[in-house]
Amino acid sequence: MEYKSPVYNVIAVPIEKVKANAYNPNVVAPPEMKLLYESIKADGYTMPVVCYYSKAQDVYVIVDGFHRYRIMMEHPDIYKRENGLLPVSVIDKPIDQRMASTIRHNRARGTHDVDLMSNIVKELHELGRSDAWISKHLGMDKDEILRLKQITGLVALFKDTGFGRAWRPVEGKEE
């Protein structure tokens, strides 16, 4: 029998039949949760929630995707748009393997390379996107955008930025 990855069998599950697991150590900070909401709002669900189906309880227990699940639970607009159905990919593994899978999913997400992120900010700026647009769509605060702009070293990125007047030392006065 040829192996077929679970993602090829995504099903739409009523969210009321989906339950969180009791062992996920992953925590997402509020700014990233806001960004996840914006992502799902703009792009829809692009990745299924990975679950184990418990026949005894007739529920789908989350292995990976708890925060995508939370978005639908906490945002009526998303729930309504999706008709209360969550895209689910089912794996059939014992609890120890599901726990390991949860950790692998959490840890495999990676981080963003600062130089590549600063180039993205540069390119978005060159495309005419404002700092406010970048902040909203990339989930960055003003200080992070400023730091990324500084890395590129391009004066053009600051052309619309207002600067305060710098102080001038008084000549001949020593401290």
C-alpha positions in Angstrom: 0.0 0.0 0.0 1.4 3.4 -1.0 1.6 6.1 1.7 -0.7 9.1 1.3 -0.1 12.2 3.4 -3.1 13.3 5.5 -3.2 16.7 3.8 -4.7 15.1 0.7 -7.8 14.2 2.7 -8.8 17.5 4.3 -12.3 17.5 5.6 -14.7 20.2 6.8 -15.5 19.6 10.4 -18.1 21.5 12.5 -16.0 23.4 15.0 -18.2 22.1 17.8 -16.7 18.7 17.2 -13.1 20.0 17.5 -11.4 20.0 20.9 -8.0 21.3 22.2 -5.5 18.8 23.5 -4.3 19.0 27.1 -0.6 19.0 26.4 0.2 21.8 23.9 2.9 24.1 25.4 2.8 26.6 22.5 1.7 30.1 23.4 1.1 32.9 20.9 1.4 36.5 22.0 -1.5 38.9 21.3 0.2 40.8 18.4 0.7 37.5 16.6 -2.8 36.4 17.3 -4.1 39.6 15.8 -1.9 39.0 12.8 -3.2 35.4 12.5 -6.7 36.8 12.6 -5.8 39.3 9.8 -4.2 36.5 7.8 -7.3 34.3 8.0 -9.6 37.2 7.3 -7.6 38.2 4.2 -6.5 34.8 2.9 -8.9 32.3 4.5 -7.8 29.1 6.0 -4.8 28.1 3.9 -3.6 25.3 6.2 -5.8 22.6 7.8 -5.8 22.0 11.6 -4.2 18.7 12.3 -6.4 16.4 14.5 -6.7 12.9 15.8 -10.3 11.5 15.6 -11.5 10.0 18.8 -14.2 7.5 17.9 -15.1 6.9 21.6 -15.9 10.6 22.1 -16.8 11.4 18.4 -14.5 14.5 18.5 -11.4 15.7 16.7 -8.6 16.4 19.1 -6.1 19.1 17.9 -2.5 18.0 17.3 -1.5 21.2 15.5 -3.4 24.4 14.7 -4.9 25.3 18.1 -4.5 29.0 17.3 -6.2 28.7 13.9 -9.1 27.0 15.8 -9.1 29.8 18.4 -9.6 32.4 15.6 -12.8 30.8 14.5 -14.0 30.3 18.1 -13.3 33.9 19.0 -14.3 35.8 15.9 -17.9 35.6 14.8 -17.1 37.0 11.4 -14.7 34.1 10.6 -17.2 31.6 12.0 -20.0 32.9 9.9 -17.9 33.2 6.7 -16.7 29.6 7.2 -20.2 28.3 8.1 -18.7 27.0 11.4 -16.6 24.5 9.5 -12.9 24.0 10.2 -10.6 22.4 7.6 -9.1 19.4 9.3 -6.4 16.9 8.3 -6.6 13.7 10.3 -3.7 11.6 11.6 -4.1 8.3 13.3 -1.4 7.9 15.9 -1.2 6.9 19.6 -1.0 9.7 22.2 2.8 9.6 22.6 3.2 10.1 18.8 0.6 12.9 18.8 2.5 14.7 21.5 5.7 14.4 19.6 4.0 15.6 16.5 2.6 18.6 18.3 6.1 19.6 19.4 7.6 19.0 15.9 5.0 21.2 14.4 5.6 23.9 16.9 9.4 23.9 16.7 9.6 23.5 12.9 8.1 26.9 12.2 11.4 28.7 12.1 12.3 32.3 12.4 12.6 35.3 10.1 15.9 36.4 8.8 16.4 40.0 9.7 18.1 40.9 6.4 15.4 39.3 4.3 12.7 41.0 6.4 14.4 44.4 5.9 14.5 43.8 2.2 10.8 43.0 2.2 10.1 46.2 4.0 12.3 48.1 1.5 10.4 46.5 -1.4 7.0 47.2 0.0 8.1 50.8 0.6 9.3 51.1 -3.0 5.9 49.7 -4.1 4.3 52.7 -2.3 3.1 51.0 0.9 3.0 53.2 4.0 4.4 52.2 7.4 0.8 51.9 8.5 0.1 49.4 5.8 3.2 47.4 6.5 2.3 47.5 10.2 -1.2 46.2 9.7 -0.4 43.6 7.0 2.9 42.2 8.4 2.0 42.6 12.1 4.9 44.9 12.9 5.0 47.9 15.3 6.6 51.2 14.3 9.8 50.5 16.1 10.3 47.2 14.3 9.7 48.8 10.9 12.1 51.6 11.8 14.8 49.1 12.8 14.3 47.1 9.5 14.5 50.3 7.5 17.8 51.3 9.2 19.3 47.9 8.3 18.9 48.5 4.6 20.6 51.9 5.0 18.6 53.5 2.3 17.8 57.1 2.9 14.8 56.9 0.5 13.0 54.8 3.1 13.0 57.8 5.4 12.0 60.5 2.9 8.4 60.8 4.4 9.6 60.7 8.0 9.5 63.8 10.1 12.5 64.4 12.4 12.7 66.6 15.4 15.2 69.3 15.8 18.5 68.1 17.2 20.1 70.0 20.1 23.2 71.9 19.4 26.0 72.2 22.0 26.9 75.6 23.2 30.4 76.4 22.1 33.0 77.1 24.7 30.9 75.6 27.5 32.5 72.6 29.1 30.8 70.1 31.4 
